[in-house]
Amino acid sequence: MPPATRTLYLVRHGQYVAAGEDVVEALTPLGRRQALRLGKRLQAVEFSTVWHSDAPRAIETAEILGDFLPGVELNASRLLREGIPSVAPHFAPAFRRPRAQVQETRQRMDRAFERFVRPSRQDRKELIVAHGNIIRYLVRRALDDAAQRWWQLDILQCGLSIIRVTKQRRVLVSFNDAGHLPLKLQTFL
């Protein structure tokens, strides 16, 4: 009998408007269209569960995807929040964080890795709706690559990455797949 497989479908949220003084963070109309396209693509997958960050842009994306996945429970996790997991001197000043904050973020992302990227006793397919940095970090860790090199990957909004996990190994099936998005719907910011 083959080992049980946990298959993780990692999705970055759709394009969004950042929160400001008078603006509540929300998906843009384009971000909702991205999520709808992805929902149509994923509707045939029999997911065990959907996990999502508790940030509004991830919640809204997960809810749109959930409309295509009747009966699948949506679960929020603070572990899946965005963040900067390592110091990178080439970052613009606006993206630099104090070392203590970076260390705290790295520890949280490591806990997310231990929680989600692990073997299962039975075959499972799980959808994770999160953010570009944590998805890049989880992919690097899954490949046993240097975790601080997460920033060398880039990921589209509503891009799809798939990791298959068994007791024996972790396999990156795809990274940043955007076959469901025509070029005019592909965005990074």
FENGINOR-V521998 format. One record per residue. N is the residue number from 0. RES is the residue in one letter. SS is DSSP state (alpha for helix, beta for strand, coil for the rest). PHI is phi in radians with two decimals (NA if undefined). OMEGA is omega in whole degrees, 0 to 359 (none if undefined). Layout:
N;RES;SS;PHI;OMEGA  N;RES;SS;PHI;OMEGA
This chain:
0;M;coil;NA;180  1;P;coil;-1.17;180  2;P;coil;-1.16;177  3;A;coil;-1.11;182  4;T;coil;-2.12;170  5;R;beta;-1.76;178  6;T;beta;-1.93;181  7;L;beta;-1.79;175  8;Y;beta;-1.80;183  9;L;beta;-1.69;184  10;V;beta;-2.22;171  11;R;beta;-1.43;178  12;H;coil;-0.96;177  13;G;coil;-1.32;178  14;Q;coil;-0.99;185  15;Y;beta;-2.48;172  16;V;beta;-1.73;181  17;A;coil;-1.17;179  18;A;coil;-1.17;177  19;G;coil;-2.46;181  20;E;coil;-1.01;183  21;D;coil;-1.95;185  22;V;coil;-2.17;174  23;V;coil;-1.60;180  24;E;coil;-1.00;179  25;A;beta;-2.78;175  26;L;beta;-1.17;173  27;T;coil;-1.37;173  28;P;alpha;-0.97;177  29;L;alpha;-1.13;178  30;G;alpha;-1.08;177  31;R;alpha;-1.18;178  32;R;alpha;-1.13;177  33;Q;alpha;-1.04;181  34;A;alpha;-1.14;178  35;L;alpha;-1.09;178  36;R;alpha;-1.07;179  37;L;alpha;-1.16;178  38;G;alpha;-1.03;177  39;K;alpha;-1.07;180  40;R;alpha;-1.17;187  41;L;alpha;-1.58;188  42;Q;coil;-1.10;180  43;A;coil;-1.49;181  44;V;coil;-1.42;179  45;E;coil;-1.59;181  46;F;coil;-1.37;174  47;S;coil;-1.37;182  48;T;beta;-2.83;173  49;V;beta;-2.13;173  50;W;beta;-1.91;177  51;H;beta;-2.59;173  52;S;coil;-1.09;178  53;D;coil;-1.59;175  54;A;coil;-1.35;183  55;P;alpha;-0.93;181  56;R;alpha;-1.14;178  57;A;alpha;-1.35;178  58;I;alpha;-1.07;181  59;E;alpha;-1.08;178  60;T;alpha;-1.10;180  61;A;alpha;-1.08;179  62;E;alpha;-1.13;177  63;I;alpha;-1.10;178  64;L;alpha;-1.09;180  65;G;alpha;-1.04;177  66;D;coil;-1.09;179  67;F;coil;-1.63;185  68;L;coil;-2.22;185  69;P;coil;-1.02;177  70;G;coil;1.47;179  71;V;coil;-1.66;183  72;E;coil;-1.31;175  73;L;beta;-1.72;183  74;N;beta;-2.23;177  75;A;beta;-1.49;176  76;S;coil;-2.46;176  77;R;alpha;-1.16;179  78;L;alpha;-1.08;186  79;L;alpha;-1.60;179  80;R;coil;-1.13;177  81;E;coil;-1.26;177  82;G;coil;3.04;178  83;I;coil;-1.96;186  84;P;coil;-1.54;176  85;S;coil;-2.75;179  86;V;coil;-1.35;177  87;A;coil;-2.31;186  88;P;coil;-1.09;182  89;H;coil;-1.41;180  90;F;coil;-1.12;173  91;A;coil;-1.09;182  92;P;alpha;-0.89;181  93;A;alpha;-1.11;182  94;F;alpha;-1.77;179  95;R;coil;-1.39;180  96;R;coil;-2.20;175  97;P;coil;-1.06;183  98;R;alpha;-0.95;181  99;A;alpha;-1.09;178  100;Q;alpha;-1.18;179  101;V;alpha;-1.10;180  102;Q;alpha;-1.10;178  103;E;alpha;-1.09;179  104;T;alpha;-1.10;179  105;R;alpha;-1.05;179  106;Q;alpha;-1.10;178  107;R;alpha;-1.12;180  108;M;alpha;-1.16;175  109;D;alpha;-1.14;176  110;R;alpha;-1.13;177  111;A;alpha;-1.09;178  112;F;alpha;-1.04;181  113;E;alpha;-1.10;182  114;R;alpha;-1.31;189  115;F;alpha;-1.81;186  116;V;coil;-1.71;183  117;R;coil;-2.50;179  118;P;coil;-1.11;178  119;S;coil;-2.18;177  120;R;coil;-1.35;180  121;Q;coil;-2.42;179  122;D;coil;-1.07;180  123;R;beta;-2.52;171  124;K;beta;-2.15;183  125;E;beta;-2.16;177  126;L;beta;-1.73;178  127;I;beta;-2.12;179  128;V;beta;-1.85;186  129;A;beta;-2.51;188  130;H;coil;-2.22;184  131;G;alpha;-0.98;185  132;N;alpha;-1.13;182  133;I;alpha;-1.23;177  134;I;alpha;-1.11;178  135;R;alpha;-1.06;179  136;Y;alpha;-1.14;180  137;L;alpha;-1.10;179  138;V;alpha;-1.10;179  139;R;alpha;-1.04;179  140;R;alpha;-1.11;181  141;A;alpha;-1.08;180  142;L;coil;-1.55;184  143;D;coil;1.00;176  144;D;coil;-1.54;179  145;A;coil;-1.02;185  146;A;alpha;-1.05;181  147;Q;alpha;-1.26;178  148;R;alpha;-1.61;181  149;W;alpha;-0.95;185  150;W;alpha;-1.24;180  151;Q;alpha;-1.45;175  152;L;coil;-1.86;174  153;D;coil;-2.22;186  154;I;coil;-2.52;179  155;L;coil;-1.28;172  156;Q;coil;-1.23;187  157;C;coil;1.15;170  158;G;coil;-1.26;185  159;L;beta;-2.04;174  160;S;beta;-2.14;183  161;I;beta;-2.23;176  162;I;beta;-2.14;176  163;R;beta;-1.86;184  164;V;beta;-2.16;170  165;T;coil;-2.19;177  166;K;coil;-1.04;185  167;Q;coil;-1.46;187  168;R;coil;-2.87;173  169;R;beta;-2.12;183  170;V;beta;-2.24;173  171;L;beta;-1.46;181  172;V;beta;-1.40;178  173;S;beta;-2.71;177  174;F;beta;-2.34;174  175;N;beta;1.00;178  176;D;beta;-1.21;180  177;A;coil;-2.25;181  178;G;coil;-1.04;179  179;H;coil;-1.46;183  180;L;coil;-1.98;172  181;P;coil;-1.11;184  182;L;alpha;-0.91;183  183;K;alpha;-1.19;178  184;L;alpha;-1.81;182  185;Q;coil;-1.57;180  186;T;coil;-2.41;175  187;F;coil;-1.87;184  188;L;coil;-2.11;none
